[in-house]
Amino acid sequence: MRVKVSRKAHFNAAHRLYNPEWDMDKNQSVFGLCNNPNYHGHNYELIVSVTGDIDPVTGYVMDMKLLKDLIKAEVEEAFDHKNLNVEVPEFQTLNPTAENIAVVIYNKLKPHLDSSQELEVVLYETPRNFVTYTG
């Protein structure tokens, strides 16, 4: 029996959406306000879900304390109160769109899970704009 368990978390971060191969006019037309050279911030909301079989001994798919600690170590400590473009190595050459942030989070978490478990990352950039990545 496969069950999905989920944990919510959040982090605050600044970023700028910008393609260095384009001039300022093209960046502005594509990214608009998100192209602010002085950056801008979001209060990101994150939902991490792990799907797997229920362990017959513990009754868990995954110990939620372990999931909480994993999110804290791999996501919150790496991203919270950071300028993603400047302070997070994964975004030195990768545009920190919500889509790319979700993929980076997935790639940071997935190696810590059992290979039989599925991972889903839902990242809210605003209350109305969110992305989902499942690998």
N, C-alpha and C positions, 0 to 999 in steps of 0.2 A: 504494500500500500504506500503510494507516494503522496507526501504532504508538503505544502509550501509554508515555511515560516519566514516572518519578515521583521526587520528592525528599522526604526526610523532614527535618523540623525540629522544634524545640520552643521553647516560651516558658513562663515562669512569670508568672502574673497573679492579682490578687485581683478579686473582684466581689461584688455583692449582687444577688440577684433580688428585685425589688420593683416594685409598681405603685403610683405615688403617688396614683392615684384611689381606691385601696382603703384601708380601715382596717387597723391592724396585725393584727387577728384574721384577716381574709380573706387578707392576705399570708402570714401564718404557716400557714394551712391549705393554701394553694396551693403555696407555695415551701418550707415547712419550714425545715430548717437553712440552706438557701441564702438565707434572708431575714435572716440575722444583720446587725443594724445596724452592726456593726463589721467587716463584710465577711469573706470567707474566700477561700482561694487554691486554685489547681490548677496542676499541672505538665502543661500542654497538650502533646500530641503532634500534629503536623500532617503530613499527606501531601498534597503538591500534585502533580497529574498533568496532563500536557499530551499531548493526542492530536493527531497530525497526520501528514502525509506525510513520508517520509524524503527529505531533500534529497539529490539524486543526486551532488552535488559533495562535501559534507561527510560524508554518511552519518548525519547527525543529524536527529532531529525538532526538537530544540532543544538548544543547547549547555548542558549541565548546570551549568557555571560561571555562565552568565547566569541560569539559573533559581535557583541558590543565592544569587546576589547580589540578585536581585529579591525573593526571600523575606526575605532579611536586611533590605533597605531598607524594604520595604512592610509587613512583618509583625513581625519580631523587634524592630526598632528602635522600632516604634510601640507594641507591646504588652508586651514583656518587662520584668518587674519593675515593672509599672504597676498601678494601681488602675483597672480598665477604666471603672467608673462615673464616676470623678473626672477621670482624666488623658487619656482617649482621646475626642476630639471626637465620633466616630460614636456613642458610647454616652451622650451627655449626655441624650438623650431616647429612647433605644432600650434596652430591657432586655437586658443582655449574657448571654443564654442561649447555650448551645453552638450552637443553630440560627442565632441572629442573628450570632454571632461568625463562623461559617463563611461566611455570606452577605457580611458585611463584608469578610472576607479575599478572597473571590472577586471582589468589586467593586473591590478595590484592585489585584488582580493582572491581571484580564482586559484592561484597556486597554493593557497592555504586551505582549500577545501578538499575533501575526499573526491577522487575522480568520478565517483558515481553520483555526486551531487551536482545539480544544475544551479546556476547563478543568474539572478536578474537584478539589474540596477535601474532604478527610476530616479531621475534627478530633476527637481523643480528649480528652474532659474527664477521664476516668478510664480505667484499662485496660479496663473493661467497658462504658463509656458513650461512644458516638461518634456523630457525624452526618456525612452526606455531602451535598454540594451541587454540582450541575452546571449551574446557571444556568436 
